Amino acid sequence: MKTTLLTVILTITSNFLGAQKIPSEFQAKSDSLNRVKEIEWEAQKKLKREKFYIELNQMDPDSTFSIDMRNLGADSLPDFSRFVKLNELNLSGNNFSILSKKSLPDAPLRWLDLSENPWNKIKFKRIDSLSTLKLNKIGYSKIPRSIKKLKGLKILQFEHNQLTHVPQYIKKFDHLEEITFNFNEITLSERDVRILQNVQLIQFIHNKLYELPQNFGDLKNAKKINLAQNHLSQLPASFSELEMLESIIFYKNDFEKIPSEIFNLKNLEELDFYYNDLREIPDSLNQLENIKVLFLAYNSISEIPITLKELMKLKKIYLHHNQIIAVPKWLGDFPYLEVLDLGFNNIVAIPDLSNAIELIEVDVQQNLLSDLPWSLLELPNLKIIYIRDNPFLIEESDAVRLKDLIEYRQKEGVKFIF
């Protein structure tokens, strides 16, 4: 006689209660409570601000290397002139409007965050030591030109603004390594590419990219490129020339297939096509001999091709939310595999994975599994396994053994998500 796995699991775990809908008559009360929380938050912010100013006056200028004014709601900049050894300054989340040349101390600043302020005017003075600058959420369509005085800049963030192109003078930053222009209105031109030729990490998440310029391959020094949440569906031929590229992210774009230009990137370790329109994993993917992480979830993939077997350096495979039915036996042969996510598919059976001894996380939830290999539960490095929402059936004679095994692994720290 068989019984559902749920019968066994109920002896060692409890069901979660479903969320209840809030009746409409309580909406006004809810709004009132939210307003009370806002008032309390403002009061807490005021107390925090007052405490900060007291502490600021007590700080030793010879031993103060970092000042954090984050989210204080302050209106005017304090006098920082006495802090001659200051390395880090966080002014984000305030109501500052003017940054003059005298606003910052004559100190070896390395890290400066001016984000989330209503700046009317920003004037930088020469600070050769400054390597990281953050100007996120300031409502600008242009980067302040006085940034040219920050010759040692290595990391520049200008997120959630209204930038439409990459400023020409960015090219003059000889040490610039990372540039983050997420959530702007950039379309990328050949001119923009020429400006970024020496940058190693490039991020243009959620801009207005419908296509990439033909000279995109000129980004010879790029190691990581993030083009998520755009409207790309194909790549220029020169993309295959990005020989240094280790990570490329196309999360939430419009690709119907993995472009052939990808397969020439021999140093690629991470490939992300989450939330696209992929229908298959091409055989040519086996050319990415150094690939370690595959993000291919939220597509319409129905088959795992045998050529994937050749990617022996794989550590993480994310194929959840696809249309996969069968899982090949060789999937357990990857010697370094740590994460295998096959949840939310149509899989009817899981092969023996006992050789995949490095597996830490396994997700097979919401499939059509009636059975589960016992060896999967005994993997030595397993930390978490998702098996809920499957029509499991087991022999009554195995029920006690299964219950004991689950309890034993739970005591060892393994987390079971039923």
Number of C-alpha atoms within 10 A of each C-alpha: 7 12 15 16 22 16 11 17 18 12 9 11 12 9 8 6 6 6 6 6 6 9 7 9 8 10 11 10 11 13 11 12 12 12 12 12 12 12 12 12 12 14 12 13 16 15 12 15 18 14 11 16 13 10 10 18 9 9 14 11 16 11 11 16 17 14 17 14 20 18 17 21 19 20 11 11 16 11 12 18 14 15 22 17 17 24 18 19 20 17 23 25 19 21 18 20 15 16 16 12 13 13 17 21 18 17 19 17 22 19 19 19 20 23 24 21 23 17 17 12 12 18 16 19 18 16 20 14 16 21 20 20 20 20 22 23 19 19 19 19 13 14 17 14 13 13 19 17 15 19 18 19 25 19 19 19 18 24 25 21 20 20 22 16 17 21 16 12 11 19 17 11 20 13 15 22 20 20 20 18 25 24 21 21 19 20 19 20 17 13 14 20 19 16 18 27 16 20 23 19 20 21 20 24 24 22 24 18 21 15 16 20 20 15 18 24 20 18 25 18 18 24 20 20 19 19 21 24 21 20 19 19 18 18 19 15 16 16 23 19 18 23 18 17 23 20 20 21 20 24 23 21 23 19 21 15 16 21 16 15 16 21 17 17 22 18 17 24 21 20 20 20 24 23 21 24 19 22 17 17 18 17 12 14 19 19 17 22 18 18 24 20 20 18 20 24 24 21 21 20 21 18 16 19 15 12 14 19 16 14 17 17 17 23 20 21 19 19 25 24 22 21 20 21 16 16 17 15 11 15 19 20 16 21 15 16 24 19 20 21 20 26 24 22 22 19 22 17 18 20 16 18 21 18 17 21 20 18 26 19 19 22 20 25 22 20 24 18 19 16 15 18 13 13 13 20 20 16 18 16 14 22 17 19 21 18 19 18 17 21 15 18 18 17 12 15 11 12 19 12 11 18 16 12 15 19 16 13 18 14 10 11 12 20 16 19 13 17
